[in-house]
Amino acid sequence: MTLSNAIRKRITELAKEKGISINMVATLAGIPHTTLLAFMNYTSNDPRATTLLHICEAFEIELKEFFNAPVFKEVIDE
């Protein structure tokens, strides 16, 4: 699994756990919906570190918690 796909999967998992939509994640993160949707829909790759930080803030977790998930053990070089 690529890093981008692992990030997508983790965002989806966290949104499901919190019971919120991807659009709501963008709203809570303070990022444009189009930015997050483009990434989630494979239109763009590799979100900026600051974007990931804002997404983590939306989920009320730290970056280290975001990346401390089993899905990242499956990451291969893109």
N, C-alpha and C positions, 0 to 999 in steps of 0.2 A: 504494500500500500504506500502511496506517495505521501509526503508530509502534508500537502494541500488537502488530500482526501481524508487524512487522519484528523486534520483540524475541522473540516466540514462535519465529519462524523461526531467529533467531540461537541461541537456547537449544537448539533441536532440532539445528542444525548442529554446535554444540560438543559436545553429548552424543553424537552419532554419531561425531564425530572421536575422542572419548575412549573410546568403546565402553561408555558407561554409560546407564542408564535415567533417565527423568525423576525417578522415585522416588529413585534414588541421588543425583541432583543435589541434591534437597531434603535428603537425609540429610547429604551433604557440606557443604551450605550452612548446615546447622543451622536450617532453617526447616521449619514443618509441611508435610507432604506435601500436605495439603488446600489449603494456600495456593498452592503451585506448580501443583497439578493444576487448581484452579479457574481460574487464569490461563491455563494451557495449553489448557483445554477451553472457553475463551471465556465462562466464568461470571462472571469479574471482569476488569476492565481496569486498565491502568496500575499496575504494581507500584511500590511505594515505592522510593525511591533506595537505602535501606538494604538492601532485599531484593535489588535488583540487585547491590549491592556484595557481599553474601554469596554470590550465585550466581557472581559472577566469582571470588571466593575459592575456590569449589568447583572451578572450572575452572583455577585457578591462573593467572589473567590479571588485568590491571588493567582498570578501567572503560573507559579510552581504547582499549584493545585490543578490548573487547567491541563498542564503537560504531564502530570503524574497520573496518567490513566493507561490502562492496558493497551488501548488502541495505538499508542505511540511506540510500543514495543515491536509493532509490525511494520514500522516505517522503513522504507528502502530509499536509496539515493534516486532522485528523479532524473 
